[in-house]
Amino acid sequence: MRSIIWVYNKCMYIKVRVKTGQRREVVEVLSPNYFLVSVKEKPERNLANERIVEIFKERYKTKNVRIIHGAHHPQKMLSVGY
């Protein structure tokens, strides 16, 4: 795995692998730009995606977090703005 953090146009791009329907919410850092996230929510009605965005808003203390790729897949790419 590369340990490069992509920064373009004042945004940081990170890759996230998601496990839904877990008992505990856990964020594991596999590399500086790759995370393994376990959430309690099921992948129904966009609940898991909304929780992932909330987790990264709290982690990076910003309001500008969005999913730019992989909204319907466990592998996602997020844009974290400053």
C-alpha positions as a printed Julia matrix, in Angstrom:
82×3 Matrix{Float64}:
   0.0    0.0    0.0
   1.28   3.45  -0.79
   1.54   5.94   2.04
   0.74   8.99  -0.05
  -1.96  11.45   0.94
  -3.5   12.97  -2.16
  -4.07  16.7   -1.86
  -5.56  18.58  -4.77
  -7.29  21.93  -4.81
  -7.29  22.18  -0.98
  -8.95  18.77  -0.62
  -7.53  15.57   0.76
  -8.64  12.3   -0.82
  -8.78   9.17   1.3
  -9.8    5.59   0.59
 -12.17   3.8    2.93
 -13.16   0.15   3.17
 -16.49  -0.22   4.98
 -17.99  -3.05   7.01
 -21.67  -2.48   7.79
 -23.94  -4.07  10.39
 -21.16  -4.54  12.97
 -21.6   -4.56  16.75
 -19.02  -1.83  17.39
 -17.95   1.22  15.43
 -14.21   1.05  14.79
 -11.89   3.13  12.61
  -8.61   1.39  11.76
  -5.83   3.3   10.04
  -4.15   0.93   7.58
  -2.01   3.68   6.02
  -2.19   7.5    6.12
  -4.78   7.57   3.33
  -6.51   4.18   3.74
  -8.99   3.36   6.51
 -11.04   0.33   7.52
 -14.31   1.51   9.08
 -16.89  -0.66  10.84
 -20.32   0.9   11.43
 -23.48  -0.34  13.14
 -25.84   0.9   10.43
 -27.07  -1.36   7.67
 -26.46  -0.41   4.03
 -30.1    0.59   3.58
 -31.52   4.03   2.78
 -28.0    5.52   2.73
 -27.68   5.14   6.53
 -24.18   3.64   6.5
 -22.86   6.29   4.1
 -24.26   9.1    6.24
 -22.59   7.62   9.33
 -19.24   7.33   7.52
 -19.42  11.0    6.54
 -20.24  11.94  10.16
 -17.28   9.92  11.46
 -14.82  11.68   9.16
 -16.33  15.09   9.88
 -15.62  14.48  13.57
 -12.17  13.02  12.88
 -10.93  15.91  10.71
 -13.05  18.64  12.4
 -14.45  19.97   9.14
 -17.86  20.25   7.51
 -16.61  19.47   4.01
 -16.63  15.68   3.71
 -18.32  13.87   0.85
 -18.25  10.54  -0.92
 -16.93  11.05  -4.45
 -16.71   7.42  -5.53
 -18.27   4.14  -4.4
 -21.6    5.2   -2.86
 -23.03   1.7   -3.48
 -19.87  -0.31  -2.8
 -17.83  -1.18   0.3
 -14.74   0.51  -1.19
 -15.16   4.3   -1.17
 -13.16   7.42  -1.88
 -13.86  10.46   0.26
 -13.0   14.09  -0.27
 -12.08  15.96   2.91
 -11.93  19.72   2.41
 -10.31  22.33   4.59
